[in-house]
Amino acid sequence: MTTDWINTDDYTVSQLVWNGVGCFFWLITYAVILRNSFKKKFVEMPFMIAAGNISWEFVWSFCFHPNTGKFYMIGYQASFFLDVFIFALILRYGAKQIDIPILKKHFRILMIGLLFIWIPLNYFFVDQGFDTAIGANSGYILNLIISLLYPILYWRSDPSNFSKVVSWCRFLGTGFITVSMFLIYPANHLVQVLGIACFVIDLSFTIYLHTSSKNKTLQA
């Protein structure tokens, strides 16, 4: 029976559990990134997508709400507030990710500019009917960008600044949510293709972290 907290009229228990577990792994991802960023003074989230990520969470936390119930909305909001701190640390340390002098010099202006681009993009993507009731279409587009940029940033940076725990939690979080997407949206082939692509890239990167000799100094 549906309550304000969990929508079991439109979703099965299985669909909600798979999705909820995936969201939980993403919360762990953000928490570990935040902890390691303070410790290492380096943020392993690629700066190019950080503004898009926090913008998506802002839009789905305060402008629109997932119809899965308040429990899931609180999960989105918790991700947003963790990401606020991550974004603040990117403003402080994110210039370490790049080696182009003009971008380094104006890095904070670049990040604020990206933020003001991503917020209306995410908002109108939902407002004009291109998204699902839980933000799956836009969320997976951003997720694929994260998956693609992560190994690129890793190969350009000191491997000791990256975490195997983050890699596993990203992989498991997206993996569980992808299973829920197949269950919830069996005809949404866009999300299915995006989910499979993220799964393959994240799994490959996670395996690489465990097998490459470069990763002997990789932190937990």
MIDOSE-1310 file (N, C-alpha, C; in nm, 2 decimals, decimal comma, always signed):
residues 220
mttd	+0,09/-0,12/+0,00/+0,00/+0,00/+0,00/+0,09/+0,12/+0,00; +0,06/+0,22/-0,09/+0,14/+0,34/-0,10/+0,12/+0,43/+0,02; +0,24/+0,49/+0,07/+0,24/+0,59/+0,17/+0,31/+0,71/+0,10; +0,31/+0,82/+0,18/+0,39/+0,94/+0,13/+0,53/+0,91/+0,12
wint	+0,58/+0,81/+0,19/+0,72/+0,78/+0,20/+0,77/+0,68/+0,09; +0,69/+0,58/+0,06/+0,73/+0,49/-0,04/+0,61/+0,46/-0,13; +0,63/+0,47/-0,26/+0,52/+0,46/-0,36/+0,52/+0,31/-0,41; +0,43/+0,23/-0,35/+0,42/+0,09/-0,39/+0,30/+0,07/-0,48
ddyt	+0,23/+0,18/-0,52/+0,13/+0,17/-0,62/+0,18/+0,16/-0,76; +0,28/+0,25/-0,78/+0,34/+0,26/-0,92/+0,47/+0,17/-0,93; +0,52/+0,13/-0,82/+0,65/+0,05/-0,83/+0,64/-0,08/-0,74; +0,70/-0,18/-0,78/+0,70/-0,31/-0,70/+0,81/-0,29/-0,60
vsql	+0,80/-0,38/-0,50/+0,90/-0,38/-0,39/+1,04/-0,41/-0,45; +1,05/-0,50/-0,54/+1,17/-0,53/-0,61/+1,23/-0,41/-0,68; +1,15/-0,34/-0,75/+1,20/-0,22/-0,82/+1,25/-0,12/-0,73; +1,18/-0,10/-0,62/+1,22/+0,00/-0,52/+1,35/-0,04/-0,45
vwng	+1,36/-0,17/-0,42/+1,48/-0,21/-0,34/+1,60/-0,20/-0,43; +1,60/-0,25/-0,55/+1,71/-0,23/-0,64/+1,76/-0,09/-0,66; +1,66/+0,00/-0,68/+1,69/+0,14/-0,69/+1,74/+0,20/-0,57; +1,68/+0,17/-0,45/+1,72/+0,22/-0,33/+1,86/+0,18/-0,29
vgcf	+1,90/+0,06/-0,31/+2,03/+0,01/-0,28/+2,14/+0,08/-0,37; +2,10/+0,10/-0,50/+2,19/+0,17/-0,58/+2,21/+0,32/-0,54; +2,11/+0,38/-0,50/+2,12/+0,52/-0,44/+2,21/+0,52/-0,32; +2,19/+0,42/-0,23/+2,27/+0,41/-0,11/+2,42/+0,40/-0,14
fwli	+2,46/+0,32/-0,24/+2,60/+0,31/-0,28/+2,65/+0,44/-0,34; +2,57/+0,52/-0,40/+2,61/+0,65/-0,45/+2,63/+0,75/-0,33; +2,55/+0,74/-0,23/+2,58/+0,82/-0,11/+2,71/+0,79/-0,05; +2,75/+0,66/-0,04/+2,88/+0,62/+0,01/+2,99/+0,68/-0,08
tyav	+2,96/+0,67/-0,21/+3,06/+0,73/-0,31/+3,09/+0,87/-0,27; +2,99/+0,95/-0,26/+3,01/+1,09/-0,22/+3,08/+1,11/-0,09; +3,04/+1,03/+0,01/+3,10/+1,05/+0,14/+3,25/+1,02/+0,14; +3,29/+0,91/+0,06/+3,43/+0,87/+0,05/+3,51/+0,98/-0,03
ilrn	+3,45/+1,03/-0,14/+3,51/+1,13/-0,21/+3,54/+1,25/-0,13; +3,44/+1,29/-0,05/+3,45/+1,41/+0,04/+3,56/+1,39/+0,15; +3,56/+1,27/+0,21/+3,67/+1,24/+0,31/+3,81/+1,25/+0,25; +3,82/+1,18/+0,13/+3,95/+1,18/+0,07/+4,00/+1,31/+0,01
sfkk	+3,90/+1,39/-0,03/+3,93/+1,53/-0,08/+3,99/+1,61/+0,03; +3,94/+1,61/+0,15/+3,99/+1,68/+0,27/+4,14/+1,63/+0,30; +4,15/+1,50/+0,29/+4,28/+1,44/+0,33/+4,39/+1,46/+0,22; +4,35/+1,45/+0,09/+4,45/+1,46/-0,01/+4,46/+1,60/-0,08
kfve	+4,36/+1,68/-0,05/+4,36/+1,81/-0,11/+4,35/+1,80/-0,26; +4,28/+1,70/-0,31/+4,26/+1,67/-0,45/+4,12/+1,60/-0,46; +4,04/+1,65/-0,55/+3,90/+1,59/-0,57/+3,91/+1,50/-0,69; +3,87/+1,37/-0,67/+3,88/+1,28/-0,78/+3,76/+1,28/-0,88
mpfm	+3,66/+1,36/-0,84/+3,55/+1,38/-0,93/+3,59/+1,47/-1,05; +3,58/+1,43/-1,17/+3,62/+1,52/-1,28/+3,54/+1,65/-1,28; +3,62/+1,76/-1,29/+3,56/+1,89/-1,27/+3,46/+1,93/-1,38; +3,48/+1,87/-1,50/+3,39/+1,90/-1,61/+3,24/+1,86/-1,59
iaag	+3,23/+1,76/-1,51/+3,09/+1,71/-1,48/+3,04/+1,74/-1,34; +3,13/+1,79/-1,26/+3,09/+1,82/-1,12/+2,97/+1,92/-1,11; +2,97/+2,02/-1,20/+2,87/+2,12/-1,20/+2,74/+2,06/-1,25; +2,75/+1,97/-1,35/+2,63/+1,90/-1,40/+2,57/+1,81/-1,29
nisw	+2,65/+1,74/-1,22/+2,61/+1,65/-1,12/+2,53/+1,72/-1,00; +2,59/+1,83/-0,95/+2,52/+1,90/-0,84/+2,40/+1,97/-0,89; +2,40/+2,01/-1,02/+2,28/+2,08/-1,08/+2,16/+1,98/-1,09; +2,19/+1,86/-1,13/+2,09/+1,76/-1,14/+2,03/+1,73/-1,00
efvw	+2,11/+1,72/-0,90/+2,06/+1,69/-0,77/+1,98/+1,81/-0,71; +2,02/+1,93/-0,74/+1,95/+2,05/-0,70/+1,81/+2,05/-0,77; +1,80/+2,03/-0,90/+1,68/+2,03/-0,97/+1,58/+1,92/-0,92; +1,63/+1,80/-0,89/+1,55/+1,69/-0,85/+1,52/+1,69/-0,70
sfcf	+1,59/+1,77/-0,63/+1,57/+1,78/-0,48/+1,47/+1,89/-0,45; +1,47/+2,00/-0,53/+1,40/+2,12/-0,48/+1,30/+2,17/-0,59; +1,33/+2,14/-0,72/+1,24/+2,19/-0,82/+1,14/+2,08/-0,86; +1,18/+1,96/-0,87/+1,10/+1,85/-0,90/+1,13/+1,74/-0,79
hpnt	+1,04/+1,64/-0,78/+1,06/+1,53/-0,69/+1,03/+1,40/-0,75; +1,11/+1,29/-0,72/+1,09/+1,16/-0,78/+0,95/+1,11/-0,72; +0,88/+1,04/-0,80/+0,75/+0,99/-0,76/+0,76/+0,86/-0,68; +0,88/+0,82/-0,65/+0,90/+0,70/-0,57/+0,87/+0,72/-0,42
gkfy	+0,85/+0,84/-0,38/+0,82/+0,87/-0,24/+0,92/+0,96/-0,17; +0,88/+1,01/-0,05/+0,97/+1,10/+0,03/+1,10/+1,03/+0,07; +1,10/+0,90/+0,09/+1,22/+0,83/+0,13/+1,33/+0,85/+0,03; +1,29/+0,84/-0,10/+1,38/+0,85/-0,21/+1,42/+1,00/-0,23
migy	+1,32/+1,09/-0,21/+1,35/+1,23/-0,22/+1,46/+1,27/-0,12; +1,45/+1,22/+0,00/+1,55/+1,25/+0,10/+1,69/+1,20/+0,06; +1,69/+1,09/-0,01/+1,82/+1,03/-0,06/+1,88/+1,13/-0,17; +1,79/+1,18/-0,25/+1,84/+1,28/-0,35/+1,89/+1,40/-0,28
qasf	+1,82/+1,45/-0,18/+1,86/+1,57/-0,11/+1,99/+1,55/-0,03; +2,01/+1,43/+0,03/+2,13/+1,40/+0,10/+2,25/+1,40/+0,00; +2,23/+1,34/-0,12/+2,33/+1,35/-0,22/+2,37/+1,49/-0,26; +2,26/+1,58/-0,27/+2,29/+1,72/-0,30/+2,37/+1,78/-0,20
fldv	+2,34/+1,77/-0,07/+2,42/+1,84/+0,03/+2,56/+1,78/+0,05; +2,58/+1,66/+0,02/+2,72/+1,61/+0,02/+2,79/+1,67/-0,10; +2,72/+1,68/-0,21/+2,78/+1,73/-0,33/+2,81/+1,88/-0,32; +2,74/+1,95/-0,23/+2,77/+2,09/-0,21/+2,91/+2,11/-0,16
fifa	+2,95/+2,02/-0,06/+3,08/+2,03/+0,00/+3,19/+1,98/-0,11; +3,15/+1,88/-0,19/+3,24/+1,83/-0,29/+3,27/+1,95/-0,39; +3,16/+2,01/-0,43/+3,18/+2,12/-0,53/+3,26/+2,24/-0,47; +3,24/+2,26/-0,34/+3,32/+2,37/-0,27/+3,47/+2,33/-0,28
lilr	+3,50/+2,20/-0,26/+3,64/+2,16/-0,26/+3,69/+2,16/-0,40; +3,61/+2,13/-0,50/+3,65/+2,15/-0,64/+3,69/+2,29/-0,67; +3,61/+2,39/-0,62/+3,64/+2,53/-0,64/+3,78/+2,56/-0,58; +3,81/+2,49/-0,47/+3,94/+2,52/-0,40/+4,06/+2,44/-0,46
ygak	+4,03/+2,31/-0,50/+4,15/+2,23/-0,54/+4,13/+2,18/-0,69; +4,02/+2,21/-0,75/+3,99/+2,15/-0,88/+4,09/+2,19/-0,99; +4,15/+2,30/-0,98/+4,25/+2,35/-1,08/+4,37/+2,25/-1,09; +4,39/+2,17/-0,99/+4,50/+2,07/-1,00/+4,47/+1,96/-1,11
qidi	+4,34/+1,95/-1,15/+4,31/+1,85/-1,25/+4,35/+1,89/-1,39; +4,39/+2,02/-1,41/+4,42/+2,07/-1,55/+4,55/+2,13/-1,56; +4,61/+2,14/-1,68/+4,74/+2,20/-1,70/+4,74/+2,31/-1,80; +4,62/+2,36/-1,83/+4,61/+2,47/-1,93/+4,61/+2,60/-1,85
pilk	+4,71/+2,68/-1,87/+4,73/+2,80/-1,78/+4,61/+2,89/-1,77; +4,55/+2,92/-1,89/+4,43/+3,02/-1,88/+4,32/+2,96/-1,81; +4,30/+2,83/-1,82/+4,19/+2,76/-1,74/+4,22/+2,76/-1,59; +4,35/+2,73/-1,56/+4,39/+2,73/-1,42/+4,37/+2,87/-1,36
khfr	+4,40/+2,98/-1,43/+4,39/+3,11/-1,38/+4,25/+3,15/-1,35; +4,16/+3,11/-1,44/+4,02/+3,15/-1,43/+3,93/+3,03/-1,39; +3,99/+2,93/-1,31/+3,92/+2,81/-1,29/+3,78/+2,83/-1,22; +3,78/+2,91/-1,11/+3,66/+2,93/-1,04/+3,55/+2,99/-1,12
ilmi	+3,59/+3,09/-1,21/+3,49/+3,15/-1,30/+3,44/+3,04/-1,39; +3,52/+2,96/-1,44/+3,48/+2,85/-1,53/+3,38/+2,76/-1,46; +3,40/+2,72/-1,33/+3,31/+2,63/-1,26/+3,18/+2,70/-1,24; +3,18/+2,83/-1,20/+3,05/+2,90/-1,17/+2,98/+2,91/-1,31
gllf	+3,05/+2,94/-1,42/+2,98/+2,94/-1,55/+2,92/+2,81/-1,58; +2,99/+2,70/-1,56/+2,93/+2,57/-1,59/+2,81/+2,54/-1,50; +2,81/+2,59/-1,38/+2,70/+2,57/-1,29/+2,57/+2,64/-1,35; +2,59/+2,76/-1,39/+2,48/+2,84/-1,45/+2,43/+2,79/-1,58
iwip	+2,51/+2,71/-1,65/+2,47/+2,64/-1,77/+2,39/+2,52/-1,74; +2,45/+2,44/-1,65/+2,39/+2,31/-1,62/+2,25/+2,31/-1,55; +2,23/+2,41/-1,46/+2,11/+2,42/-1,38/+1,99/+2,44/-1,48; +1,99/+2,54/-1,57/+1,87/+2,55/-1,66/+1,86/+2,43/-1,76
lnyf	+1,98/+2,37/-1,80/+1,97/+2,25/-1,89/+1,90/+2,14/-1,82; +1,93/+2,11/-1,69/+1,87/+2,01/-1,62/+1,72/+2,04/-1,59; +1,69/+2,17/-1,56/+1,56/+2,21/-1,53/+1,46/+2,19/-1,65; +1,50/+2,25/-1,76/+1,42/+2,24/-1,88/+1,41/+2,11/-1,94
fvdq	+1,51/+2,02/-1,92/+1,50/+1,88/-1,97/+1,39/+1,81/-1,90; +1,37/+1,84/-1,77/+1,25/+1,78/-1,70/+1,12/+1,86/-1,74; +1,13/+1,99/-1,73/+1,01/+2,07/-1,75/+0,94/+2,05/-1,88; +1,02/+2,03/-1,99/+0,97/+2,01/-2,12/+0,94/+1,86/-2,15
gfdt	+0,95/+1,78/-2,05/+0,90/+1,64/-2,07/+0,99/+1,54/-2,13; +1,12/+1,57/-2,12/+1,22/+1,47/-2,18/+1,26/+1,37/-2,08; +1,22/+1,38/-1,95/+1,28/+1,29/-1,85/+1,17/+1,20/-1,80; +1,21/+1,10/-1,72/+1,12/+1,01/-1,65/+1,07/+1,07/-1,52
aiga	+0,99/+1,00/-1,45/+0,94/+1,05/-1,32/+1,04/+1,05/-1,21; +1,15/+0,98/-1,23/+1,26/+0,98/-1,13/+1,39/+1,03/-1,18; +1,39/+1,10/-1,30/+1,51/+1,16/-1,35/+1,61/+1,07/-1,42; +1,56/+0,95/-1,47/+1,65/+0,85/-1,52/+1,72/+0,89/-1,65
nsgy	+1,65/+0,96/-1,74/+1,71/+0,99/-1,87/+1,83/+1,09/-1,85; +1,80/+1,20/-1,78/+1,91/+1,30/-1,76/+2,01/+1,25/-1,66; +1,97/+1,17/-1,56/+2,07/+1,11/-1,47/+2,17/+1,02/-1,54; +2,12/+0,94/-1,63/+2,21/+0,85/-1,70/+2,30/+0,91/-1,80
ilnl	+2,25/+1,02/-1,86/+2,34/+1,10/-1,95/+2,46/+1,15/-1,87; +2,43/+1,21/-1,76/+2,54/+1,26/-1,67/+2,63/+1,14/-1,62; +2,56/+1,03/-1,59/+2,64/+0,92/-1,54/+2,74/+0,87/-1,64; +2,70/+0,86/-1,77/+2,79/+0,82/-1,88/+2,90/+0,92/-1,89
iisl	+2,88/+1,04/-1,88/+2,99/+1,14/-1,89/+3,09/+1,12/-1,77; +3,03/+1,10/-1,65/+3,12/+1,07/-1,54/+3,21/+0,94/-1,56; +3,14/+0,84/-1,61/+3,21/+0,71/-1,64/+3,32/+0,73/-1,74; +3,30/+0,81/-1,84/+3,40/+0,83/-1,95/+3,51/+0,92/-1,90
lypi	+3,48/+1,02/-1,82/+3,59/+1,12/-1,77/+3,67/+1,06/-1,66; +3,62/+0,97/-1,58/+3,70/+0,92/-1,47/+3,83/+0,86/-1,51; +3,83/+0,76/-1,60/+3,96/+0,70/-1,63/+4,06/+0,81/-1,70; +4,00/+0,90/-1,78/+4,08/+1,00/-1,84/+4,15/+1,09/-1,73
lywr	+4,08/+1,13/-1,63/+4,14/+1,21/-1,52/+4,24/+1,12/-1,45; +4,21/+1,00/-1,42/+4,30/+0,91/-1,35/+4,43/+0,89/-1,43; +4,43/+0,87/-1,56/+4,55/+0,86/-1,63/+4,64/+0,98/-1,64; +4,57/+1,10/-1,62/+4,64/+1,23/-1,62/+4,69/+1,27/-1,48
sdps	+4,66/+1,19/-1,38/+4,69/+1,24/-1,24/+4,77/+1,14/-1,16; +4,80/+1,17/-1,04/+4,87/+1,08/-0,95/+4,77/+0,98/-0,90; +4,79/+0,85/-0,93/+4,70/+0,74/-0,89/+4,67/+0,73/-0,74; +4,76/+0,78/-0,66/+4,74/+0,78/-0,51/+4,62/+0,86/-0,47
nfsk	+4,58/+0,95/-0,56/+4,46/+1,04/-0,52/+4,33/+0,98/-0,55; +4,33/+0,85/-0,60/+4,20/+0,78/-0,64/+4,18/+0,67/-0,55; +4,05/+0,63/-0,53/+4,01/+0,53/-0,43/+3,94/+0,41/-0,50; +3,98/+0,29/-0,46/+3,92/+0,17/-0,51/+3,77/+0,16/-0,45
vvsw	+3,76/+0,21/-0,33/+3,62/+0,21/-0,27/+3,53/+0,29/-0,35; +3,57/+0,41/-0,40/+3,49/+0,50/-0,48/+3,45/+0,43/-0,61; +3,55/+0,36/-0,67/+3,53/+0,29/-0,80/+3,43/+0,18/-0,78; +3,44/+0,10/-0,67/+3,35/-0,01/-0,65/+3,21/+0,05/-0,62
crfl	+3,20/+0,15/-0,54/+3,07/+0,21/-0,51/+3,00/+0,27/-0,62; +3,07/+0,34/-0,71/+3,02/+0,39/-0,83/+2,96/+0,28/-0,92; +3,04/+0,18/-0,94/+3,01/+0,06/-1,02/+2,88/-0,01/-0,96; +2,88/-0,04/-0,83/+2,77/-0,11/-0,77/+2,64/-0,02/-0,77
gtgf	+2,66/+0,11/-0,74/+2,55/+0,20/-0,73/+2,48/+0,21/-0,87; +2,55/+0,24/-0,97/+2,49/+0,24/-1,11/+2,44/+0,11/-1,15; +2,51/+0,00/-1,11/+2,47/-0,13/-1,15/+2,33/-0,17/-1,09; +2,31/-0,14/-0,96/+2,18/-0,17/-0,90/+2,07/-0,09/-0,96
itvs	+2,10/+0,04/-0,98/+2,00/+0,13/-1,04/+1,97/+0,09/-1,18; +2,07/+0,04/-1,25/+2,04/-0,01/-1,39/+1,95/-0,13/-1,39; +1,97/-0,22/-1,30/+1,87/-0,33/-1,29/+1,73/-0,28/-1,26; +1,72/-0,18/-1,18/+1,58/-0,12/-1,15/+1,53/-0,06/-1,27
mfli	+1,61/+0,00/-1,36/+1,57/+0,06/-1,48/+1,51/-0,04/-1,58; +1,57/-0,15/-1,59/+1,52/-0,26/-1,67/+1,38/-0,31/-1,62; +1,37/-0,31/-1,49/+1,24/-0,35/-1,43/+1,13/-0,25/-1,44; +1,17/-0,12/-1,42/+1,07/-0,01/-1,41/+1,03/+0,03/-1,55
ypan	+1,14/+0,04/-1,64/+1,12/+0,10/-1,78/+1,16/+0,00/-1,88; +1,09/-0,11/-1,90/+1,13/-0,21/-2,00/+1,13/-0,17/-2,14; +1,06/-0,06/-2,17/+1,06/+0,00/-2,31/+1,15/+0,12/-2,33; +1,21/+0,16/-2,22/+1,30/+0,28/-2,23/+1,44/+0,23/-2,27
hlvq	+1,46/+0,21/-2,40/+1,58/+0,16/-2,45/+1,70/+0,26/-2,44; +1,67/+0,39/-2,44/+1,77/+0,49/-2,41/+1,84/+0,47/-2,28; +1,76/+0,46/-2,17/+1,82/+0,43/-2,04/+1,89/+0,30/-2,03; +1,83/+0,20/-2,10/+1,90/+0,07/-2,10/+2,04/+0,07/-2,16
vlgi	+2,05/+0,13/-2,28/+2,18/+0,14/-2,35/+2,27/+0,22/-2,26; +2,23/+0,34/-2,21/+2,31/+0,42/-2,12/+2,36/+0,34/-2,00; +2,27/+0,26/-1,94/+2,30/+0,19/-1,82/+2,40/+0,08/-1,85; +2,39/+0,01/-1,97/+2,48/-0,10/-2,00/+2,62/-0,04/-2,03
acfv	+2,62/+0,08/-2,10/+2,75/+0,15/-2,13/+2,82/+0,19/-2,00; +2,75/+0,24/-1,90/+2,81/+0,28/-1,78/+2,86/+0,15/-1,70; +2,78/+0,05/-1,71/+2,82/-0,08/-1,64/+2,95/-0,13/-1,70; +2,96/-0,13/-1,83/+3,09/-0,19/-1,90/+3,21/-0,10/-1,86
idls	+3,19/+0,03/-1,88/+3,30/+0,13/-1,85/+3,34/+0,12/-1,70; +3,25/+0,13/-1,61/+3,28/+0,13/-1,47/+3,34/-0,01/-1,43; +3,29/-0,12/-1,48/+3,35/-0,25/-1,44/+3,49/-0,26/-1,50; +3,51/-0,21/-1,62/+3,65/-0,22/-1,68/+3,74/-0,14/-1,60
ftiy	+3,70/-0,02/-1,56/+3,79/+0,07/-1,48/+3,82/+0,01/-1,35; +3,72/-0,05/-1,28/+3,74/-0,11/-1,15/+3,84/-0,22/-1,16; +3,82/-0,31/-1,26/+3,92/-0,42/-1,28/+4,06/-0,36/-1,31; +4,07/-0,26/-1,39/+4,20/-0,20/-1,42/+4,27/-0,15/-1,29
lhts	+4,19/-0,09/-1,20/+4,25/-0,04/-1,08/+4,31/-0,15/-0,99; +4,25/-0,27/-1,01/+4,30/-0,39/-0,93/+4,41/-0,47/-1,00; +4,43/-0,44/-1,12/+4,53/-0,53/-1,20/+4,65/-0,45/-1,25; +4,64/-0,32/-1,26/+4,75/-0,24/-1,31/+4,86/-0,22/-1,21
sknk	+4,98/-0,24/-1,25/+5,09/-0,22/-1,16/+5,11/-0,07/-1,11; +5,04/+0,02/-1,19/+5,05/+0,16/-1,15/+4,98/+0,19/-1,02; +4,89/+0,09/-0,98/+4,80/+0,12/-0,87/+4,85/+0,07/-0,73; +4,97/+0,05/-0,72/+5,02/+0,00/-0,59/+5,00/+0,10/-0,47
tlqa	+5,00/+0,22/-0,51/+4,98/+0,32/-0,40/+4,84/+0,37/-0,39; +4,75/+0,31/-0,46/+4,61/+0,35/-0,46/+4,55/+0,34/-0,32; +4,48/+0,44/-0,28/+4,42/+0,44/-0,14/+4,29/+0,37/-0,14; +4,25/+0,34/-0,02/+4,12/+0,28/+0,00/+4,01/+0,38/-0,01
